[in-house]
Amino acid sequence: MSTAPTVRTRIAPSPTGFLHLGTARTALYSWAYARHHGGQFVLRIEDTDVARSTQDSVDQILASMAWLGLAHDEGPIYQMQRLVRYQAVVEQMIAAGTAYRCWCTPAELEAMREAQRARGEKTRYDGRWRPAPGKQLPPPPADVQPVVRFANPEGGAVSWDDLVKGPITIRNEEIDDLIILRPDGVPTYNFAVVVDDWDMAITHVFRGDEHINNTPWQINIFKALGAPLPRFGHCPIILGDDGLKLSKRRGAVSVTAYQDAGYLPEAMLNYLARLGWSHGDDELFTREQMVAWFDGSHLAKSPAQWDPAKLAWVNSHYMKLADDARLAELVADQLARRGIVADDAGLLARGAALFKDRCSTVVELADWLSMIFRPVQPAEADLSAHVNDAVRAALPGLRERLAAAAWDKAGIAAALKETLAAHQLKMPQLAPAVRVLVCGRAQTPSVDAVLALFPRDIVLSRLQ
């Protein structure tokens, strides 16, 4: 029997804003890796930034994860509900000599940094409150609440074999004794994340490569606690179409904004997966295929470029495959946002079947089907180009035939053919005119199939 630990991954967003695309990609990789290995996926909410964390952000994160179908096996676990645990670990570290209290004031720290800059040195904490054999510390000032700092090893180096980047080494001289507990008893990120990953038995951590500089501190804290190290994989950033990093502060669009814009979750997952990972030349694949293939290899080392046109292409593929009844529900929601009540699910499903091949998003599909539910405004150029005198003369007869026809594609087609014969017209003359008058545009799928979607009285009224 294997003695290897069960694979456990996590995603740990901060609820200080929406779930942005980079975090969604990290969540996908973490989820797929756990599923591939038959492990567990944990959702943790890192809400220790009390001033900026909001319940609205938590709700949006949970909604985004649910829409993407990235179901977690444990959680959500909130850091602010674990303060007692962090504080207890800090006390153990102080007792073990791997952490210590520091009474430096902000003014003292700034003066320290100014002096270091003046000497041309890297700014860092100088260890003045760090205990050492034979070192005499001053008495703690009564009017200052201390922080707790980690006693980072003073020599040697931190090395790890990154799942994405390969071997990385950073010397301990490059990092200092970071604060792990604030005066109010709330832990800092680099400490809380270690205790969490330890307590939750996380074995593999996928995250953005902006965290590489945090990793040496975290590894040293793991070692100080005698805790097993997870494997780290730092994924490159995602660049926007302007070549700059996508980020919350640079206006990266949220996951739910893409939902609102009419993208399908399976398309978003497919696109995000390929934005930094590959399986041969496969561009389109199902969620099940990704789980089968995602073993942590073939992750890109270079930044990925967000490409809206590529996402639209992927989404159009999944639009064609989507169930018409499902699309009908999504279209009804889109129309409701425009104040249009469309409660005929059968009609919407038939419309979805007819128009989805022409659409990249559900919003585009709703644009098409909205013509059934609200008046259209044909462009003057279309009217003058297609509704000429010969067509006008034929319209009364067409209305009479449509009024008596069976209201289905075959009946409408017969009425059109009879009108063509009676007025010596051809379909390329009559069909565009009918489209312009009824649909507000000259190009649609087969005119008889389109008209069959409309209630008969609307078609007759618009032809009038």
VEXDOLUM-696536 format. One line per 3 residues: for each residue y, x, z of C-alpha. Coordinates in Angstrom, 3 decimals, decimal comma. Example, Ala and Ser with C-alpha at 12.3 -4.5 7.8 and 13.67 -1.06 7.14 Angstrom:
-4,500:12,300:7,800  -1,060:13,670:7,140
***
This chain:
0,000:0,000:0,000  3,531:1,180:-0,766  5,640:2,200:2,210
8,913:2,078:0,251  11,526:-0,194:1,860  12,299:-3,525:0,263
15,198:-3,200:-2,164  18,300:-4,816:-0,680  21,638:-4,856:-2,481
24,934:-6,466:-1,629  28,301:-7,503:-2,955  31,177:-7,335:-0,499
34,428:-8,711:-1,951  37,668:-8,812:0,003  39,115:-12,352:0,202
42,642:-11,205:-0,583  42,603:-12,777:-4,033  40,298:-14,082:-6,729
36,960:-12,595:-7,730  38,043:-10,413:-10,625  35,963:-9,220:-13,518
35,099:-5,778:-12,170  33,706:-7,214:-8,948  31,811:-9,842:-10,927
30,167:-7,100:-12,998  29,249:-5,186:-9,824  27,813:-8,375:-8,348
25,747:-8,911:-11,506  24,314:-5,391:-11,404  23,528:-5,671:-7,688
21,898:-9,086:-8,148  19,885:-8,022:-11,213  18,653:-4,820:-9,537
17,448:-6,750:-6,496  15,758:-9,366:-8,663  14,144:-6,702:-10,863
12,540:-5,079:-7,809  11,655:-8,315:-6,007  14,234:-7,570:-3,318
17,135:-9,387:-1,666  20,789:-9,760:-2,577  23,323:-10,113:0,256
26,827:-11,613:0,079  29,286:-10,168:2,577  32,959:-11,118:2,938
35,072:-8,125:3,982  37,875:-10,035:5,680  39,244:-7,405:8,090
42,569:-7,371:6,205  43,653:-10,305:8,353  47,210:-10,473:7,023
46,102:-10,910:3,386  42,721:-12,679:3,660  42,750:-16,414:2,945
40,250:-19,252:2,973  41,332:-20,163:-0,564  40,187:-16,723:-1,704
36,863:-17,151:0,088  36,369:-20,518:-1,595  37,213:-19,064:-5,010
34,796:-16,157:-4,526  31,979:-18,516:-3,539  32,762:-20,840:-6,458
32,764:-17,918:-8,903  29,427:-16,629:-7,663  27,937:-20,117:-7,890
29,262:-20,633:-11,436  27,803:-17,302:-12,550  24,462:-18,262:-10,972
24,325:-15,141:-8,801  22,556:-16,747:-5,866  22,518:-14,679:-2,684
19,539:-14,514:-0,346  21,625:-13,883:2,789  25,195:-14,719:3,654
28,004:-15,148:3,328  28,402:-12,767:6,283  31,971:-12,356:7,567
33,105:-9,062:9,056  35,582:-10,667:11,437  32,653:-12,398:13,118
31,097:-8,994:13,835  33,941:-7,305:15,751  31,900:-6,955:18,940
29,235:-5,054:17,006  31,719:-2,609:15,477  33,390:-1,976:18,814
30,040:-1,325:20,486  29,089:1,233:17,812  32,459:2,946:18,249
31,864:3,309:21,985  28,430:4,821:21,280  30,018:7,310:18,896
32,691:8,287:21,410  29,973:8,876:23,990  28,033:10,974:21,478
31,104:13,020:20,546  31,194:11,855:16,929  34,386:9,830:17,429
37,450:10,159:19,654  40,646:8,361:20,593  43,928:9,459:19,076
47,332:8,576:20,560  49,498:9,812:17,689  52,405:7,494:16,917
53,367:6,634:13,323  56,464:8,823:13,731  54,345:11,776:14,828
51,971:11,331:11,900  54,872:11,216:9,434  56,395:14,355:10,959
52,982:16,033:10,654  52,789:15,132:6,963  56,380:16,239:6,291
55,682:19,661:7,801  52,510:20,013:5,728  54,358:19,077:2,539
57,068:21,605:3,359  54,385:24,288:3,637  52,812:23,177:0,349
49,653:21,960:2,102  47,548:18,887:1,529  48,625:16,133:3,920
45,929:15,364:6,456  45,446:14,671:10,125  45,541:17,971:11,988
43,011:17,078:14,698  45,442:17,409:17,593  43,575:14,793:19,677
40,128:15,951:18,611  38,155:17,311:21,606  36,783:20,835:21,318
35,276:23,333:23,763  38,046:25,024:25,738  40,740:22,807:24,187
43,235:21,288:26,634  44,350:17,824:25,522  47,622:16,354:26,794
47,508:13,290:29,042  47,394:10,065:27,014  50,805:8,379:26,772
50,854:5,118:28,659  52,959:3,269:26,087  50,760:3,974:23,030
47,663:2,050:22,025  45,190:4,572:20,597  43,195:4,405:17,408
39,672:5,785:17,176  38,969:8,545:14,657  35,688:9,797:13,257
35,003:13,460:14,019  34,237:14,483:10,459  32,165:17,691:10,106
34,561:20,621:9,741  32,429:22,693:7,393  29,841:22,318:4,694
29,750:19,705:1,975  28,580:16,175:1,237  26,228:15,744:-1,719
24,467:12,773:-3,219  22,661:11,927:-6,447  24,679:9,055:-7,827
22,750:6,391:-9,747  25,457:6,423:-12,432  27,320:9,731:-12,220
24,466:12,035:-11,261  24,861:14,788:-8,610  28,236:14,794:-6,818
29,408:17,257:-4,157  32,624:17,110:-2,104  33,427:19,693:0,558
34,202:18,448:4,055  37,415:20,486:4,061  38,723:18,002:1,481
38,573:15,072:3,904  39,872:14,604:7,431  39,162:12,608:10,573
39,761:9,095:9,330  40,638:6,182:11,585  37,628:3,949:12,150
39,082:1,490:14,684  42,672:0,243:14,771  44,603:-0,344:18,020
43,857:-4,090:17,785  40,098:-3,449:17,782  39,615:-4,249:14,065
37,572:-1,657:12,151  38,751:0,043:8,981  36,906:-0,376:5,698
35,042:2,925:5,640  33,581:2,369:9,094  32,790:-1,348:8,888
30,999:-0,965:5,557  28,669:1,663:7,026  27,759:-0,418:10,062
27,219:-3,445:7,845  25,030:-1,626:5,339  23,036:-0,115:8,234
22,551:-3,418:10,069  21,708:-5,271:6,849  19,250:-2,582:5,682
21,038:-2,150:2,350  19,106:0,290:0,173  21,252:0,424:-2,975
25,020:0,107:-3,356  26,588:-0,538:-6,764  30,381:-0,459:-6,778
33,393:0,727:-8,759  34,018:4,428:-9,084  37,321:4,111:-7,234
35,081:4,292:-4,150  33,762:7,784:-4,912  36,358:9,368:-2,616
35,273:7,041:0,218  31,610:7,963:-0,117  31,705:11,372:1,675
33,208:9,782:4,779  30,651:7,000:4,666  27,719:9,386:4,234
28,930:11,463:7,166  29,210:8,337:9,320  25,698:7,250:8,316
24,427:10,674:9,376  26,374:10,583:12,633  24,725:7,249:13,435
21,268:8,478:12,461  21,134:5,636:9,934  19,203:5,757:6,632
21,379:6,409:3,591  21,478:3,891:0,760  21,539:5,079:-2,845
25,008:4,858:-4,368  25,879:3,967:-7,950  29,552:4,158:-8,929
30,308:2,223:-12,104  33,300:3,250:-14,252  36,352:1,045:-14,398
36,938:-1,671:-16,966  39,955:-1,110:-19,191  42,058:-3,967:-20,488
42,888:-4,384:-24,151  46,023:-2,331:-23,404  43,877:0,637:-22,365
44,865:0,410:-18,696  42,647:-0,463:-15,770  41,917:-4,123:-15,119
42,844:-4,904:-11,521  44,121:-7,691:-9,306  47,534:-6,028:-9,218
47,661:-5,685:-12,996  46,952:-9,330:-13,637  43,229:-9,206:-14,345
42,069:-12,732:-15,061  39,773:-14,287:-12,495  36,228:-15,406:-13,154
37,198:-19,047:-12,601  40,000:-18,698:-15,156  37,355:-17,969:-17,790
35,433:-21,015:-16,598  38,608:-23,081:-17,001  39,151:-21,563:-20,449
35,831:-22,982:-21,640  33,465:-20,029:-21,430  29,823:-20,554:-20,461
28,396:-18,638:-17,486  25,438:-17,313:-19,470  27,872:-15,849:-22,019
30,000:-14,253:-19,305  26,920:-12,696:-17,685  25,669:-11,382:-21,025
29,068:-9,907:-21,865  29,640:-8,383:-18,410  26,175:-6,844:-18,431
26,861:-5,012:-21,700  30,225:-3,847:-20,371  28,737:-0,716:-18,840
24,984:-1,079:-19,329  22,704:-1,198:-22,335  19,131:-1,911:-23,314
18,699:-0,256:-26,679  20,721:-2,098:-29,304  20,279:-5,529:-27,727
23,602:-7,371:-27,667  22,376:-10,853:-26,753  19,808:-11,529:-24,065
18,933:-14,085:-21,439  19,351:-13,755:-17,705  15,572:-13,402:-17,405
15,526:-10,576:-19,922  18,235:-8,721:-18,053  16,320:-8,973:-14,789
13,218:-7,620:-16,522  15,167:-4,701:-18,031  17,674:-3,770:-15,312
16,045:-0,900:-13,412  19,278:0,957:-12,629  19,076:3,259:-15,644
21,215:3,250:-18,797  24,439:2,643:-16,879  27,437:4,033:-18,718
29,387:6,954:-17,264  32,550:6,206:-19,232  35,015:3,311:-18,803
34,286:0,130:-20,705  36,854:-1,690:-22,842  37,416:-5,402:-22,317
37,278:-7,055:-25,737  38,305:-10,739:-25,849  37,080:-11,087:-29,440
33,626:-9,790:-28,498  33,463:-12,186:-25,543  34,414:-15,079:-27,842
31,635:-14,051:-30,245  29,084:-13,954:-27,434  30,275:-17,321:-26,149
30,066:-18,899:-29,597  26,413:-17,813:-29,720  25,670:-19,599:-26,461
27,708:-22,633:-27,520  25,350:-23,105:-30,456  22,325:-22,924:-28,127
23,753:-25,155:-25,412  22,349:-28,617:-24,741  24,620:-31,287:-26,191
24,531:-33,431:-23,049  25,643:-30,451:-20,976  28,479:-29,728:-23,396
29,473:-33,380:-23,220  29,990:-33,080:-19,461  32,063:-29,933:-19,878
34,169:-31,523:-22,609  34,758:-34,616:-20,472  36,104:-32,352:-17,727
38,385:-30,551:-20,167  39,681:-33,846:-21,545  40,266:-35,164:-18,027
42,574:-32,195:-17,404  44,642:-33,467:-20,335  44,779:-36,969:-18,902
42,180:-38,294:-21,352  39,441:-40,509:-19,950  36,293:-40,001:-22,044
33,419:-41,760:-20,295  31,144:-42,290:-23,316  28,670:-39,452:-22,727
26,663:-40,355:-25,800  29,686:-40,122:-28,074  30,680:-36,750:-26,578
27,154:-35,427:-27,005  27,100:-36,475:-30,656  30,510:-34,871:-31,098
29,300:-31,680:-29,458  26,327:-31,539:-31,814  28,631:-31,956:-34,817
31,425:-29,531:-33,874  29,930:-26,844:-31,592  29,018:-24,549:-34,493
32,751:-24,288:-35,243  33,795:-23,447:-31,665  34,017:-20,325:-29,533
34,764:-22,189:-26,289  34,443:-25,607:-24,720  38,241:-25,847:-24,876
38,062:-25,597:-28,665  35,366:-28,272:-28,669  37,616:-30,491:-26,551
40,458:-29,849:-29,008  38,283:-31,308:-31,767  37,037:-34,312:-29,831
40,426:-35,204:-28,367  41,341:-36,684:-31,787  38,997:-39,569:-31,022
40,837:-40,564:-27,858  44,528:-40,102:-28,646  46,729:-40,593:-31,715
46,922:-37,759:-34,217  50,049:-36,438:-35,877  49,210:-35,210:-39,392
51,438:-32,437:-40,664  53,853:-33,446:-43,405  52,490:-30,655:-45,580
48,962:-32,048:-45,278  50,122:-35,571:-46,058  52,019:-34,512:-49,160
49,170:-32,261:-50,319  46,330:-34,743:-49,932  47,616:-38,327:-49,681
48,873:-38,803:-53,239  49,465:-42,018:-55,207  45,916:-42,172:-56,568
44,465:-41,928:-53,077  46,967:-44,425:-51,653  45,839:-46,991:-54,227
42,239:-46,560:-53,077  42,848:-46,841:-49,336  42,990:-50,676:-49,060
39,636:-50,985:-50,813  38,147:-48,271:-48,604  39,357:-50,110:-45,491
37,724:-53,341:-46,712  34,426:-51,620:-47,403  34,466:-49,760:-44,050
35,248:-53,007:-42,229  32,045:-54,520:-43,621  29,815:-51,424:-43,602
27,095:-50,577:-41,132  28,910:-48,257:-38,699  26,777:-45,171:-39,071
26,784:-42,111:-41,316  24,792:-43,792:-44,097  26,924:-46,942:-44,106
30,165:-44,943:-44,146  28,852:-42,690:-46,935  28,035:-45,764:-49,032
31,550:-47,188:-48,539  33,092:-43,877:-49,613  30,921:-43,672:-52,737
31,751:-47,259:-53,742  35,461:-46,507:-53,349  35,180:-43,379:-55,473
33,468:-45,313:-58,244  35,950:-48,192:-58,130  38,998:-45,894:-58,475
37,577:-43,094:-60,638  38,123:-40,535:-57,857  36,077:-37,577:-56,753
35,127:-36,747:-53,169  37,370:-33,629:-53,045  40,307:-35,987:-53,691
39,457:-38,740:-51,216  37,755:-36,914:-48,334  40,657:-34,572:-47,392
43,067:-37,492:-47,383  40,804:-39,515:-45,094  40,433:-36,511:-42,812
44,199:-36,005:-42,611  44,884:-39,647:-41,814  42,062:-40,172:-39,322
41,599:-36,696:-37,802  45,014:-35,149:-38,299  43,600:-32,177:-40,237
42,206:-31,576:-43,695  39,128:-29,559:-42,710  36,270:-31,076:-40,709
32,496:-31,314:-40,986  31,048:-33,963:-43,286  33,590:-36,790:-43,405
31,007:-39,577:-43,036  29,518:-37,919:-39,932  32,962:-37,416:-38,409
34,102:-40,989:-39,016  30,904:-42,283:-37,432  32,029:-40,771:-34,124
35,140:-42,937:-34,027  35,275:-46,585:-33,047  35,613:-48,576:-36,282
38,959:-50,129:-35,297  40,596:-46,707:-34,823  39,523:-45,559:-38,281
40,800:-48,755:-39,906  44,085:-48,535:-38,004  44,739:-44,921:-38,979
43,921:-45,585:-42,633  46,413:-48,469:-42,513
***
